[in-house]
Every structure is written in structure tokens, then in C-alpha cells.
Amino acid sequence: MALTTNKYILDWVKEMAELTQPDNIVWIDGSEEQLEQLRREAVSTGELIKLNEEKLPGCYLHRSAINDVARVEDRTFICSRRKEDAGPTNNWMDPDEMLAKLRKLYNGAMRGRTMYVIPYSMSVVGSPFARYGIELTDSIYVVVSMAIMTRVGKNVYEALGERPDFVKGLHAQAELDAENRYIVHFPEENTIMSVNSGYGGNVLLGKKCFSLRIASYLGRKEGWLAEHMLILGIENPKGEVRYICAAFPSACGKTNLAMLIPPEIYRKKGYKAWCVGDDIAWLRIGEDGRLWAVNPENGFFGVAPGTSMKSNPNALETTRKNTIFTNVVQTAENTVWWEGMDKTPPRGAINWKGEPWDPDSGEKGAHPNSRFTAPAKNCPCISPEFENPKGVPISSIIFGGRRAKTAPLVYQSRNWQHGVFVGSVMASETTAAATGAVGVVRRDPMAMLPFCGYNMGDYWQHWLEMGKRIPNPPKIFNVNWFRTDDMGHYLWPGFGENMRVLEWILARCFNEIDAEETAIGYIPKLGDINLEDSGVSKETLAELLNVDKKLWLEEVKGIKEFYAKFGDKLPGELKEELATLENNLD
């Protein structure tokens, strides 16, 4: 029974059902009764495994197919009508050609299955930021995960009314055939199509597909920003909360920073940290001329391995109830474990593939990209402003990466235009975690390279245009927690100690502290980063802040190579900033 009279939704559901041919159609209303019924059904078929109710109430384990365990960037497409609109960093195919290919794969793909119609909202329903989507799927795992990650319910239909401006999402598991796996975005049609995958990152279409690839395109059209950024509030002893957004490529501690616990000396003084979001920020210019941000998601889709009471106690606490774990170890007492959770791997456990697992075998028990899907409201440090439909005002935007020698611990851009340049040249050096050689510089501008729904050159231009329209823009900084000495040891302790750098950043945003100008931007004066109880000496801090001109001249060469990809789409302002950097270094 359809839950809406919206003609555009009804026509589209009918058309997709005729294509995929499900045995029946279930309209999701978001009620706990309906979700509980679906979870029970998924347990009866083995799609979900109910975990120990005493130790992990309301929690489930899901195993994806062994060939289907991560986002597939080489199978992810932006199908704009013109190739140049997708740009050199996205996979592109002509939309008509792609649709012909997809139609064959979807043809009858849901025979013998049920199609679920999921109405969902990114951001609080009715908020000025909110955008709505309908995902059609044949997976109960998708339904119950979307109910954690987004705001699912009948009120989405009410908010949409009879309008056609919803994002269409079609997902069919089909044969889970890796050779015919596609995650395709048609930005001009507000449409996402995913086939032959069951892995969260490819099938929870509100996640990166909508909230970044489609939303970045919408943001450019409508004058706002959709960014791969955490949102964090820092409360000072006076009770003032100041907010930052921060973008990092993977494996740079983004979730840890989003759920930061200030060091003891800060906690004693009354400092607190509040998580608004760990992954996505949508930013708009507010009535007061500042940039305001919301986290459009309602949950966390976090990487499990490495999450522990030491590295991120808040994240671990978040997963204690009503969480879906994917591809982790199932212990003998029907709880979960993963590498890095603690130092004692469980005996008599089952690995992520569903096989008996011996920790002494040398094989990992959990997949390195195993996940938890957990409600944001479970997080002990979730911000009281999390549900605020107006969002929070942003004082600072921070870019970061993993650099052994080049980037200092922190530096501030000279202005918005220079800040866009700093974000556009963001890079990380590969670690052993990534495949391939170690120490190779990978550019990932604004941490958006895999997620920008259009040409990156146009994206930078949009940032530059936004800067002209924001009366009171946030100040832009770059951080690097990963500087090493000549032996390869980290010089900075990281984790909660990063609060010391955030304190300086926010003091700069409110003009409460001075700085030193260098060839690359402003760095802290040595006495202005609080090192008390940090274990870091003033000499080490001096090394952390050193700007090595020879290394930076090498960096300039790498930037020129990267920029060359964008041809005449590269904004002139970024060429100017690169020339300024080179002159400053000479």
C-alpha cells in the first residue's frame, strides 16, 4: 500500500518495479514495529545474525559477499551529459550508453525478492538544509542500515508534498557479480543507481552517493557546499562553544578528531568537545553572514579495526547498542571483535568470512575495512546542537594530510583564496595500510577526490565564488599530526593532544593571539602552543613547525603536475597562489 500520493514517486516506483520485477513491494514507514519485523525476517534467512542481547542489546552482525567488501572507485561513475562536466578525476560514460547497460543488469533482478521503498531525509526533516531521497532496494540490510544512517519515515512524504525534487536511488543485489558491479550517478537527473553490490558504502545511497556526489552538484547549482568534513564543537571554560569543520583523507584520524577527548589538563579547566558529525558537512551562508553547517547524516558508518578504548573510547561506546557490525569477528559468546580492539584475540571465534578462526594462523579475523553502523545519538559526546535545523556557525575550516617532513604541525592561510589553494593541494603519503608503495604523495583536494560529483576545476571555482559571497568567512588552516623525525618516529602525540593545536586555531579565529608569517602562511609562535603535560619539548615543537624551503620547492613541482590535469578549468586564482608560493620560497 503506497504511503504517498506524490505522482512523481508513484510513477517512478512503478517504472522501476516493471524493470526489476519484484514479487512484492513493501513501503517503509520508519516505525520501530516494521523495522523489528524486518530484522526478524533477516535473521531467519541469515542475512543478519542477532548478537548477545545482554552484552550488545539490539545489535546485529552482517557479512557481505567475499568479493564485495569496500567502495569500488573504478566501478563508480559520474554520467553527466558532457564528459568535461565530470572532469579528469571521475569515471565517465555517456548517460544513454550507461542506462542501456544498467537496464540489462536490472532486468528481472528482483524476481523472487521484495522491493522496499525507503523514504529518507538528509538532515532534520523540514530544516532549511534538508534534502529528501527515495531508495528502492531488495536488501533488508539496506533498509535497517538506512534507518540508522538517515532519517527514515512517513514525514519525508509530508515534507516533499507533491514536488518532484527528490533524489531517486535504485539498488539491486542482482548476482553480486564483481565484473558487473556499478555505482552510477546522474547528477542532472538527481538519480543514483547501484547494482551487483551488497556492501554498505556502495548501497546505502544516502551515504557518499547522495550526501557528497549528488549534493556537491546541487550545492554548486544552489550556492552552498557539500563537504567530506567532520564538525566539532570546542567548549571553553566560559561555556562558549566554537565550531570547526575539518577534512582529511582516509587513515588520517578523522573519526578520532570528531570524537576528541581533551587532555586531562584541559578537562580540569572545564574544556569539553562535542561531536556534531564525523564525516559529512553541508554548509550554507547564514543570515548573520557566517557559514553554518549541519551533519546531514543520523548515524556513523565507521571503520572498526583500530577502534579501541585507547584510540577512540567514544566511538567504541557508540557501538554498544542498536548497531549493525559488518565483516567483523564473531566471538564464542556471540559478541564482536576486531584487530586493534584489544591485545587478546578471542579463541573459538568465527572470522569475517564465516569460517572458524585461529588467531595464531596469521590471518586477520576481521576484514581491514569492516564496519559499524551506529546511531549518532549513542555517542557520549554527541553535540546538544546535533538536531538543530539551523546547524552550527563555523569559525574555522581545517585541511590535513599525512606528511612525514613537508607540512608543519599547523599553519594558517593568509585569506580565503589562499585557503582554497591550501585545500586544493592537500596530499597524504601512502602508508602500509594502502596498497602499493609506501611514502608516495597522493593528492586528495579537500578530501573530495573520490566524492566530487562534477569537475574538480569547477569545484574549486565554486569555493572561490563562495568566498566572495560570505561576509564573515571562517579562517582556513592546514594541520599535519604525522610529522616524523629521521628515525621515522612521530614527533607529535596526536589523538586528544590535538586539542592543543585546535586551541591555537580558535584563538586565531577570534583574533586573540598573534602568529609568525612564513613563505607558506602563518605559524604559531613557539610559546603559543600549550605544551604542559604533553611530553613534547619546545625544541621538538620548533622542529614540528619548521618550514623546509627545499622540500616545499619539490612540493611546488608536484602541485604543477597535478594542476596540469585540469587544463583551462584550473581557476586563475589558484595559478596566482602557486606563483606566490614559489616566489616566497625563492
C-alpha positions as a printed NumPy array, in Angstrom:
array([[  0.   ,   0.   ,   0.   ],
       [  1.629,   3.264,  -1.15 ],
       [  2.204,   5.844,   1.607],
       [  2.151,   8.862,  -0.698],
       [  0.039,  10.442,  -3.418],
       [  3.101,  12.1  ,  -4.992],
       [  2.692,  11.288,  -8.682],
       [  6.442,  11.561,  -9.408],
       [  7.267,   8.976,  -6.729],
       [  4.429,   6.623,  -7.701],
       [  5.305,   6.734, -11.412],
       [  8.979,   6.122, -10.741],
       [  8.379,   3.214,  -8.311],
       [  6.019,   1.645, -10.866],
       [  8.562,   2.022, -13.687],
       [ 11.421,   0.536, -11.612],
       [  9.208,  -2.346, -10.419],
       [  8.303,  -3.15 , -14.035],
       [ 12.02 ,  -3.249, -14.817],
       [ 13.238,  -5.296, -11.816],
       [ 10.08 ,  -7.44 , -11.385],
       [  9.981,  -7.973,  -7.601],
       [  7.438, -10.453,  -6.21 ],
       [  6.056,  -7.718,  -3.943],
       [  6.618,  -4.124,  -2.856],
       [  6.835,  -3.   ,   0.785],
       [  6.556,   0.707,   1.634],
       [  8.777,   1.538,   4.6  ],
       [  7.148,   3.829,   7.179],
       [ 10.119,   4.105,   9.58 ],
       [  8.176,   2.649,  12.542],
       [ 10.056,   0.525,  15.059],
       [  7.4  ,  -2.241,  14.671],
       [  8.027,  -2.565,  10.927],
       [ 11.844,  -2.39 ,  11.309],
       [ 11.764,  -5.038,  14.066],
       [  9.683,  -7.336,  11.85 ],
       [ 12.237,  -6.918,   9.03 ],
       [ 15.178,  -7.617,  11.356],
       [ 13.48 , -10.845,  12.5  ],
       [ 12.917, -11.84 ,   8.87 ],
       [ 16.591, -11.115,   8.025],
       [ 17.709, -13.241,  10.995],
       [ 15.546, -16.145,   9.786],
       [ 17.248, -16.051,   6.345],
       [ 20.775, -15.484,   7.722],
       [ 21.078, -12.009,   6.196],
       [ 21.581, -10.719,   9.765],
       [ 22.851, -12.533,  12.88 ],
       [ 21.4  , -11.433,  16.228],
       [ 24.216, -10.787,  18.727],
       [ 24.34 , -11.343,  22.501],
       [ 21.332,  -9.339,  23.78 ],
       [ 22.817,  -8.876,  27.272],
       [ 26.2  ,  -7.591,  26.119],
       [ 25.178,  -5.888,  22.849],
       [ 21.449,  -5.092,  23.062],
       [ 19.756,  -4.527,  19.708],
       [ 22.979,  -5.348,  17.789],
       [ 23.405,  -7.476,  14.652],
       [ 26.205,  -8.902,  12.543],
       [ 26.089,  -8.803,   8.743],
       [ 28.563, -10.485,   6.383],
       [ 28.897,  -9.156,   2.87 ],
       [ 29.986, -11.363,  -0.049],
       [ 33.734, -12.076,  -0.023],
       [ 34.171, -10.215,  -3.343],
       [ 32.216,  -7.2  ,  -2.038],
       [ 33.904,  -5.56 ,   0.932],
       [ 34.69 ,  -1.929,   0.023],
       [ 33.76 ,   1.039,  -2.129],
       [ 34.747,   0.344,  -5.739],
       [ 36.138,   3.549,  -7.178],
       [ 36.877,   2.018, -10.577],
       [ 33.183,   0.977, -10.891],
       [ 31.842,   4.36 ,  -9.693],
       [ 30.687,   6.715, -12.461],
       [ 29.51 ,  10.297, -12.879],
       [ 27.32 ,  10.289, -16.007],
       [ 26.828,  13.944, -16.845],
       [ 25.716,  14.735, -20.383],
       [ 29.105,  16.262, -21.256],
       [ 32.329,  14.473, -20.368],
       [ 34.123,  17.684, -19.349],
       [ 31.469,  18.287, -16.658],
       [ 32.568,  15.075, -14.908],
       [ 36.221,  16.153, -15.146],
       [ 39.507,  14.241, -15.337],
       [ 39.297,  12.67 , -11.856],
       [ 35.908,  10.921, -12.271],
       [ 34.979,   7.887, -14.369],
       [ 32.531,   8.977, -17.075],
       [ 30.274,   7.272, -19.589],
       [ 27.596,   8.732, -21.844],
       [ 24.313,   8.599, -19.83 ],
       [ 22.352,   6.82 , -22.584],
       [ 25.067,   4.206, -23.062],
       [ 25.277,   3.64 , -19.284],
       [ 21.485,   3.375, -18.928],
       [ 21.326,   0.744, -21.696],
       [ 23.986,  -1.287, -19.837],
       [ 22.221,  -0.905, -16.465],
       [ 18.77 ,  -1.761, -17.793],
       [ 20.078,  -5.186, -18.89 ],
       [ 21.52 ,  -5.787, -15.405],
       [ 18.341,  -4.636, -13.609],
       [ 16.017,  -6.563, -15.915],
       [ 14.22 ,  -9.062, -13.631],
       [ 16.933,  -8.608, -10.962],
       [ 14.376,  -8.63 ,  -8.103],
       [ 12.418, -11.717,  -9.224],
       [ 11.674, -13.844,  -6.167],
       [ 12.525, -10.895,  -3.915],
       [ 10.804,  -7.941,  -2.268],
       [ 11.336,  -4.329,  -3.283],
       [ 11.466,  -1.988,  -0.286],
       [ 10.627,   1.706,  -0.806],
       [ 12.625,   3.795,   1.698],
       [ 11.733,   7.499,   2.146],
       [ 14.648,   9.28 ,   3.836],
       [ 15.839,  12.731,   4.739],
       [ 19.394,  14.009,   4.785],
       [ 19.409,  16.46 ,   7.741],
       [ 16.477,  17.109,  10.067],
       [ 13.13 ,  16.863,   8.232],
       [ 11.862,  20.382,   7.486],
       [ 15.265,  22.031,   8.101],
       [ 16.415,  24.644,   5.55 ],
       [ 19.315,  22.236,   4.848],
       [ 17.15 ,  19.117,   4.379],
       [ 17.115,  17.193,   1.11 ],
       [ 14.966,  14.109,   0.527],
       [ 15.558,  10.803,  -1.197],
       [ 13.685,   7.596,  -2.029],
       [ 15.807,   4.441,  -2.194],
       [ 14.41 ,   1.254,  -3.743],
       [ 16.287,  -1.86 ,  -2.624],
       [ 15.895,  -5.634,  -2.351],
       [ 18.041,  -5.841,   0.804],
       [ 16.738,  -5.76 ,   4.381],
       [ 20.312,  -4.952,   5.487],
       [ 19.993,  -1.724,   3.45 ],
       [ 16.589,  -0.87 ,   4.97 ],
       [ 17.708,  -1.271,   8.591],
       [ 21.071,   0.433,   7.946],
       [ 19.43 ,   3.411,   6.201],
       [ 17.141,   3.679,   9.231],
       [ 20.294,   4.23 ,  11.339],
       [ 22.243,   6.408,   8.889],
       [ 19.422,   8.726,   7.754],
       [ 16.041,   9.935,   8.99 ],
       [ 13.573,   7.401,   7.555],
       [  9.819,   7.871,   7.87 ],
       [  6.434,   8.909,   6.531],
       [  7.13 ,  12.558,   7.455],
       [  9.522,  12.654,   4.452],
       [  6.471,  12.301,   2.16 ],
       [  4.725,  15.1  ,   4.042],
       [  7.787,  17.362,   3.706],
       [  8.06 ,  16.584,  -0.026],
       [  4.376,  17.102,  -0.746],
       [  3.708,  16.722,  -4.468],
       [  7.128,  18.086,  -5.544],
       [  9.431,  16.148,  -7.913],
       [ 12.721,  17.283,  -6.311],
       [ 13.733,  14.092,  -4.508],
       [ 16.87 ,  12.045,  -5.215],
       [ 15.987,   8.728,  -6.852],
       [ 18.036,   5.719,  -5.756],
       [ 17.731,   2.209,  -7.18 ],
       [ 19.728,  -0.656,  -5.637],
       [ 19.527,  -4.329,  -6.654],
       [ 21.875,  -7.002,  -5.308],
       [ 21.376,  -8.97 ,  -8.564],
       [ 24.121, -11.65 ,  -8.748],
       [ 26.711,  -9.728,  -6.664],
       [ 28.846, -10.082,  -9.796],
       [ 32.036,  -8.003,  -9.356],
       [ 32.52 ,  -7.748, -13.144],
       [ 29.11 ,  -6.089, -13.5  ],
       [ 29.141,  -4.004, -10.314],
       [ 28.235,  -0.368, -10.95 ],
       [ 27.615,   2.629,  -8.697],
       [ 26.377,   5.323, -11.047],
       [ 25.342,   8.941, -10.53 ],
       [ 23.315,  11.001, -12.986],
       [ 23.686,  14.445, -11.363],
       [ 21.469,  16.262, -13.871],
       [ 18.683,  13.727, -13.244],
       [ 19.059,  13.574,  -9.428],
       [ 19.469,   9.805,  -9.786],
       [ 21.744,   7.124,  -8.265],
       [ 21.842,   3.511,  -9.489],
       [ 23.73 ,   0.704,  -7.728],
       [ 23.802,  -2.899,  -8.882],
       [ 25.639,  -6.15 ,  -8.015],
       [ 26.829,  -4.993,  -4.586],
       [ 25.627,  -5.504,  -1.024],
       [ 28.429,  -3.576,   0.748],
       [ 27.282,  -0.522,   2.735],
       [ 29.454,   2.08 ,   1.018],
       [ 28.019,   1.09 ,  -2.379],
       [ 24.388,   0.504,  -1.384],
       [ 23.443,   2.891,   1.44 ],
       [ 22.723,   5.512,  -1.189],
       [ 22.273,   8.359,   1.297],
       [ 25.927,   7.977,   2.278],
       [ 28.639,   9.204,  -0.133],
       [ 26.417,   8.851,  -3.232],
       [ 23.788,  11.392,  -2.185],
       [ 25.425,  13.377,   0.617],
       [ 28.562,  14.156,  -1.424],
       [ 28.413,  13.259,  -5.138],
       [ 24.854,  14.429,  -5.832],
       [ 24.831,  17.083,  -3.083],
       [ 28.098,  18.682,  -4.262],
       [ 26.465,  19.139,  -7.679],
       [ 23.282,  20.566,  -6.066],
       [ 25.382,  22.83 ,  -3.837],
       [ 27.157,  24.359,  -6.799],
       [ 23.831,  24.944,  -8.566],
       [ 22.156,  26.421,  -5.471],
       [ 25.056,  28.246,  -3.774],
       [ 26.092,  26.024,  -0.837],
       [ 28.799,  23.427,  -0.091],
       [ 28.591,  19.651,   0.48 ],
       [ 31.895,  18.558,   2.   ],
       [ 33.685,  15.448,   3.267],
       [ 34.227,  17.057,   6.683],
       [ 33.748,  16.368,  10.373],
       [ 32.06 ,  19.032,  12.526],
       [ 33.398,  19.512,  16.066],
       [ 32.465,  21.964,  18.819],
       [ 35.052,  23.019,  21.42 ],
       [ 33.565,  24.408,  24.641],
       [ 35.87 ,  26.657,  26.651],
       [ 35.733,  27.232,  30.44 ],
       [ 33.464,  30.283,  29.89 ],
       [ 30.872,  27.959,  28.322],
       [ 31.347,  29.35 ,  24.786],
       [ 31.266,  26.683,  22.055],
       [ 33.284,  27.359,  18.893],
       [ 32.882,  25.091,  15.884],
       [ 35.318,  23.772,  13.305],
       [ 34.929,  21.714,  10.115],
       [ 37.858,  19.506,   9.096],
       [ 38.672,  17.425,   6.015],
       [ 41.194,  14.554,   5.987],
       [ 41.878,  11.738,   3.509],
       [ 41.336,   8.217,   4.902],
       [ 43.731,   6.881,   7.574],
       [ 44.441,  10.371,   8.958],
       [ 42.435,  10.143,  12.207],
       [ 39.25 ,  11.921,  11.109],
       [ 36.837,   9.957,  13.342],
       [ 39.248,  10.226,  16.283],
       [ 39.286,  14.023,  15.923],
       [ 35.489,  14.171,  15.52 ],
       [ 35.135,  12.373,  18.875],
       [ 38.106,  14.041,  20.567],
       [ 38.556,  13.768,  24.328],
       [ 40.544,  16.787,  25.599],
       [ 43.711,  16.029,  27.642],
       [ 43.259,  15.943,  31.415],
       [ 44.731,  19.434,  31.981],
       [ 42.062,  20.845,  29.65 ],
       [ 39.245,  18.772,  31.175],
       [ 40.184,  20.033,  34.669],
       [ 39.85 ,  23.615,  33.442],
       [ 36.37 ,  22.86 ,  32.076],
       [ 37.043,  22.332,  28.357],
       [ 34.687,  19.957,  26.53 ],
       [ 34.499,  18.646,  22.956],
       [ 31.191,  17.995,  21.164],
       [ 30.771,  15.86 ,  18.035],
       [ 28.257,  17.22 ,  15.522],
       [ 29.424,  14.949,  12.693],
       [ 32.236,  12.547,  11.819],
       [ 32.098,  12.511,   8.013],
       [ 29.864,  14.936,   6.081],
       [ 29.13 ,  18.653,   6.419],
       [ 26.644,  20.693,   4.422],
       [ 27.449,  24.41 ,   4.68 ],
       [ 25.295,  27.448,   3.912],
       [ 25.653,  31.188,   4.424],
       [ 23.535,  32.167,   7.432],
       [ 21.517,  35.34 ,   7.979],
       [ 24.385,  36.666,  10.126],
       [ 26.886,  36.365,   7.244],
       [ 28.727,  33.403,   8.768],
       [ 28.979,  29.913,   7.308],
       [ 26.666,  27.459,   9.104],
       [ 26.979,  23.663,   8.943],
       [ 24.834,  20.604,   9.55 ],
       [ 25.727,  16.944,   9.549],
       [ 23.097,  15.562,   7.121],
       [ 23.532,  12.03 ,   8.49 ],
       [ 21.878,  10.426,  11.503],
       [ 24.483,   7.745,  12.26 ],
       [ 28.127,   6.735,  11.936],
       [ 29.446,   4.255,   9.355],
       [ 32.849,   3.77 ,  10.952],
       [ 35.861,   1.558,  10.238],
       [ 36.053,  -0.989,  13.069],
       [ 39.73 ,  -2.16 ,  13.068],
       [ 41.875,   0.065,  15.27 ],
       [ 38.868,   1.408,  17.215],
       [ 39.587,   0.765,  20.9  ],
       [ 39.149,   2.218,  24.377],
       [ 42.589,   3.752,  23.879],
       [ 42.25 ,   5.181,  20.334],
       [ 38.592,   6.267,  20.43 ],
       [ 36.561,   5.37 ,  23.531],
       [ 33.592,   7.482,  22.361],
       [ 33.317,   5.535,  19.088],
       [ 33.5  ,   2.208,  20.927],
       [ 30.821,   3.314,  23.426],
       [ 28.617,   4.365,  20.483],
       [ 28.56 ,   0.754,  19.21 ],
       [ 27.32 ,  -0.8  ,  22.482],
       [ 23.655,  -0.935,  21.389],
       [ 21.404,  -0.851,  18.291],
       [ 24.416,  -1.201,  15.977],
       [ 24.983,  -3.303,  12.844],
       [ 28.51 ,  -4.698,  12.518],
       [ 29.762,  -5.798,   9.103],
       [ 32.611,  -8.27 ,   8.42 ],
       [ 33.989,  -8.377,  11.976],
       [ 34.897, -11.418,  14.134],
       [ 32.016, -13.201,  15.892],
       [ 33.219, -14.457,  19.276],
       [ 32.236, -17.702,  21.02 ],
       [ 29.946, -15.692,  23.337],
       [ 28.263, -14.074,  20.318],
       [ 29.819, -10.642,  20.655],
       [ 32.225,  -8.922,  18.233],
       [ 35.984,  -8.375,  17.989],
       [ 38.424,  -6.836,  15.514],
       [ 42.131,  -6.225,  15.221],
       [ 43.217,  -3.324,  17.438],
       [ 40.214,  -3.6  ,  19.791],
       [ 42.452,  -5.143,  22.458],
       [ 45.539,  -7.318,  22.635],
       [ 43.766, -10.624,  23.308],
       [ 42.173, -12.126,  20.18 ],
       [ 39.27 , -14.421,  21.102],
       [ 39.537, -18.218,  20.904],
       [ 36.86 , -20.365,  19.272],
       [ 35.71 , -17.43 ,  17.138],
       [ 34.386, -17.115,  13.572],
       [ 36.135, -14.798,  11.109],
       [ 34.55 , -12.217,   8.798],
       [ 34.035, -14.878,   6.108],
       [ 32.002, -17.045,   8.461],
       [ 34.786, -19.664,   8.968],
       [ 36.312, -20.968,  12.218],
       [ 39.261, -18.68 ,  13.01 ],
       [ 42.54 , -19.361,  14.776],
       [ 44.248, -16.124,  15.872],
       [ 47.635, -17.904,  15.596],
       [ 47.098, -18.564,  11.865],
       [ 48.48 , -15.135,  10.942],
       [ 45.258, -14.352,   9.065],
       [ 43.197, -11.364,  10.138],
       [ 39.889, -12.218,  11.786],
       [ 38.064,  -9.032,  10.778],
       [ 38.266,  -7.551,   7.289],
       [ 40.527,  -4.425,   7.333],
       [ 37.511,  -2.42 ,   6.061],
       [ 34.999,  -3.993,   8.445],
       [ 32.421,  -1.503,   9.74 ],
       [ 29.977,  -0.467,  12.413],
       [ 26.726,   1.337,  11.585],
       [ 25.656,   3.06 ,  14.791],
       [ 23.1  ,   5.735,  15.744],
       [ 24.753,   9.131,  16.332],
       [ 22.635,   9.671,  19.424],
       [ 24.505,   6.756,  21.104],
       [ 27.724,   8.806,  21.094],
       [ 28.669,  10.019,  24.609],
       [ 29.975,  13.327,  23.194],
       [ 27.199,  13.993,  20.655],
       [ 26.566,  17.732,  20.482],
       [ 23.399,  19.191,  22.035],
       [ 23.119,  21.024,  18.664],
       [ 23.084,  17.779,  16.644],
       [ 19.351,  18.107,  15.849],
       [ 19.388,  21.893,  15.413],
       [ 17.77 ,  22.517,  11.992],
       [ 19.791,  25.733,  11.588],
       [ 23.12 ,  23.973,  12.109],
       [ 26.114,  25.492,  13.901],
       [ 28.282,  28.522,  12.978],
       [ 31.747,  27.584,  11.674],
       [ 34.78 ,  29.6  ,  12.82 ],
       [ 37.469,  27.505,  11.168],
       [ 37.924,  25.098,   8.262],
       [ 40.872,  22.726,   8.667],
       [ 42.545,  20.648,   5.968],
       [ 45.032,  17.908,   6.816],
       [ 47.047,  15.025,   5.495],
       [ 49.796,  12.594,   6.432],
       [ 53.202,  14.118,   5.608],
       [ 56.466,  12.888,   7.146],
       [ 58.514,  16.048,   6.565],
       [ 56.885,  18.704,   4.362],
       [ 53.873,  20.212,   6.125],
       [ 54.333,  21.735,   9.579],
       [ 52.132,  20.759,  12.54 ],
       [ 49.815,  23.681,  11.73 ],
       [ 49.707,  26.761,   9.514],
       [ 47.05 ,  29.332,   8.685],
       [ 46.217,  30.58 ,   5.216],
       [ 46.507,  34.324,   4.526],
       [ 42.89 ,  34.656,   3.355],
       [ 40.013,  32.643,   1.805],
       [ 41.573,  32.453,  -1.674],
       [ 44.873,  31.216,  -0.253],
       [ 42.864,  28.766,   1.92 ],
       [ 41.184,  27.301,  -1.182],
       [ 44.667,  26.845,  -2.66 ],
       [ 45.792,  25.056,   0.545],
       [ 42.783,  22.712,   0.303],
       [ 43.283,  22.121,  -3.421],
       [ 46.853,  20.849,  -2.943],
       [ 46.051,  18.643,   0.067],
       [ 48.012,  15.413,  -0.005],
       [ 48.891,  12.348,   2.014],
       [ 51.822,   9.998,   1.804],
       [ 50.753,   6.377,   1.404],
       [ 51.11 ,   4.111,   4.431],
       [ 51.367,   0.333,   4.589],
       [ 47.559,   0.306,   5.001],
       [ 47.078,   1.471,   1.42 ],
       [ 48.067,  -0.821,  -1.414],
       [ 51.221,  -0.035,  -3.366],
       [ 54.431,   1.718,  -2.418],
       [ 54.881,   3.499,   0.929],
       [ 55.578,   7.257,   1.019],
       [ 54.077,   8.105,  -2.389],
       [ 52.345,  11.504,  -2.36 ],
       [ 48.652,  11.182,  -3.262],
       [ 46.761,  14.411,  -3.879],
       [ 43.248,  14.457,  -2.481],
       [ 41.939,  18.036,  -2.689],
       [ 39.624,  18.851,   0.223],
       [ 39.5  ,  15.006,   0.721],
       [ 36.881,  15.115,  -2.073],
       [ 38.687,  13.445,  -4.977],
       [ 36.531,  10.258,  -4.978],
       [ 33.36 ,  12.142,  -3.988],
       [ 33.05 ,  15.29 ,  -6.088],
       [ 30.054,  14.918,  -8.423],
       [ 31.486,  17.178, -11.128],
       [ 34.735,  18.646, -12.493],
       [ 37.196,  19.439,  -9.684],
       [ 38.283,  22.62 , -11.519],
       [ 34.68 ,  23.861, -11.384],
       [ 34.512,  22.744,  -7.756],
       [ 37.481,  24.97 ,  -6.806],
       [ 35.894,  27.829,  -8.749],
       [ 32.7  ,  27.292,  -6.689],
       [ 34.732,  27.545,  -3.466],
       [ 36.326,  30.794,  -4.709],
       [ 32.883,  32.213,  -5.631],
       [ 31.501,  31.212,  -2.215],
       [ 34.343,  33.148,  -0.586],
       [ 33.195,  36.325,  -2.347],
       [ 29.653,  35.793,  -1.033],
       [ 30.41 ,  35.019,   2.64 ],
       [ 30.546,  38.317,   4.58 ],
       [ 32.26 ,  36.673,   7.604],
       [ 34.111,  33.607,   6.266],
       [ 35.785,  31.046,   8.534],
       [ 39.59 ,  31.138,   8.656],
       [ 41.315,  28.242,   6.873],
       [ 44.166,  26.157,   8.326],
       [ 46.236,  23.08 ,   7.491],
       [ 47.352,  20.523,  10.091],
       [ 49.709,  17.557,   9.997],
       [ 49.704,  15.251,  13.037],
       [ 52.098,  12.84 ,  11.283],
       [ 55.465,  14.645,  11.124],
       [ 58.355,  12.257,  11.886],
       [ 61.993,  12.504,  12.935],
       [ 64.835,  10.97 ,  10.899],
       [ 64.177,   7.586,  12.524],
       [ 60.536,   7.63 ,  11.41 ],
       [ 59.099,   8.232,  14.903],
       [ 56.126,  10.577,  15.219],
       [ 57.076,  13.897,  16.813],
       [ 53.539,  14.796,  17.891],
       [ 51.448,  12.568,  20.24 ],
       [ 48.175,  13.127,  18.316],
       [ 44.737,  11.877,  19.487],
       [ 43.38 ,  14.055,  22.346],
       [ 46.585,  16.118,  22.381],
       [ 45.448,  17.654,  19.063],
       [ 43.242,  19.841,  21.288],
       [ 46.368,  21.976,  21.905],
       [ 46.539,  22.861,  18.213],
       [ 42.773,  23.447,  17.985],
       [ 43.06 ,  25.887,  20.911],
       [ 45.611,  27.953,  18.917],
       [ 43.494,  27.734,  15.752],
       [ 40.379,  29.021,  17.518],
       [ 42.348,  31.774,  19.267],
       [ 43.492,  32.896,  15.779],
       [ 39.896,  32.829,  14.505],
       [ 38.837,  35.226,  17.246],
       [ 41.971,  37.435,  16.932],
       [ 43.081,  36.536,  20.454],
       [ 46.673,  35.633,  19.557],
       [ 49.473,  36.638,  17.189],
       [ 51.383,  34.489,  14.653],
       [ 54.567,  34.41 ,  12.598],
       [ 54.445,  34.792,   8.839],
       [ 56.346,  32.256,   6.702],
       [ 56.586,  31.509,   2.982],
       [ 53.542,  29.192,   3.228],
       [ 51.309,  31.083,   5.689],
       [ 51.136,  31.88 ,   9.41 ],
       [ 52.547,  29.51 ,  12.049],
       [ 52.314,  29.695,  15.866],
       [ 54.938,  31.487,  17.947],
       [ 56.77 ,  28.864,  19.999],
       [ 55.236,  29.892,  23.33 ],
       [ 51.684,  29.931,  21.987],
       [ 51.013,  26.177,  21.83 ],
       [ 50.338,  24.88 ,  25.33 ],
       [ 52.812,  22.007,  25.882],
       [ 52.084,  21.424,  29.586],
       [ 51.945,  17.654,  30.333],
       [ 52.192,  16.869,  26.597],
       [ 55.621,  15.206,  26.691],
       [ 56.645,  17.489,  23.791],
       [ 59.638,  19.799,  24.307],
       [ 59.986,  23.311,  22.886],
       [ 62.813,  22.02 ,  20.674],
       [ 60.518,  19.32 ,  19.239],
       [ 57.801,  21.92 ,  18.659],
       [ 60.313,  24.054,  16.757],
       [ 61.081,  21.032,  14.571],
       [ 57.33 ,  20.388,  14.09 ],
       [ 56.819,  23.964,  12.877],
       [ 59.894,  24.19 ,  10.657],
       [ 59.212,  25.049,   7.002],
       [ 61.904,  23.408,   4.852],
       [ 62.145,  25.529,   1.682],
       [ 63.911,  22.817,  -0.315],
       [ 61.103,  20.301,   0.383],
       [ 58.491,  22.944,  -0.449],
       [ 60.13 ,  23.705,  -3.805],
       [ 59.8  ,  19.95 ,  -4.539],
       [ 56.162,  20.242,  -3.457],
       [ 55.635,  23.071,  -5.977],
       [ 56.76 ,  20.726,  -8.779],
       [ 54.229,  18.089,  -7.652],
       [ 51.441,  20.703,  -7.484],
       [ 52.207,  21.889, -11.038],
       [ 51.957,  18.303, -12.3  ],
       [ 48.646,  17.776, -10.51 ],
       [ 47.175,  21.102, -11.672],
       [ 48.13 ,  20.316, -15.296],
       [ 45.35 ,  17.657, -15.32 ],
       [ 42.694,  20.367, -15.154],
       [ 43.768,  22.392, -18.21 ],
       [ 41.758,  25.567, -18.694],
       [ 39.33 ,  24.539, -15.915],
       [ 42.026,  25.437, -13.339],
       [ 40.947,  28.766, -11.775],
       [ 43.373,  31.65 , -12.419],
       [ 43.355,  32.482,  -8.69 ],
       [ 44.95 ,  29.107,  -7.906],
       [ 47.669,  29.702, -10.513],
       [ 48.332,  33.061,  -8.799],
       [ 48.583,  31.387,  -5.384],
       [ 51.017,  28.796,  -6.741],
       [ 53.186,  31.576,  -8.261],
       [ 53.099,  33.449,  -4.909],
       [ 54.219,  30.31 ,  -3.064],
       [ 57.093,  29.772,  -5.497],
       [ 58.204,  33.426,  -5.209],
       [ 58.015,  33.3  ,  -1.399],
       [ 60.225,  30.197,  -1.365],
       [ 62.788,  31.858,  -3.668]])
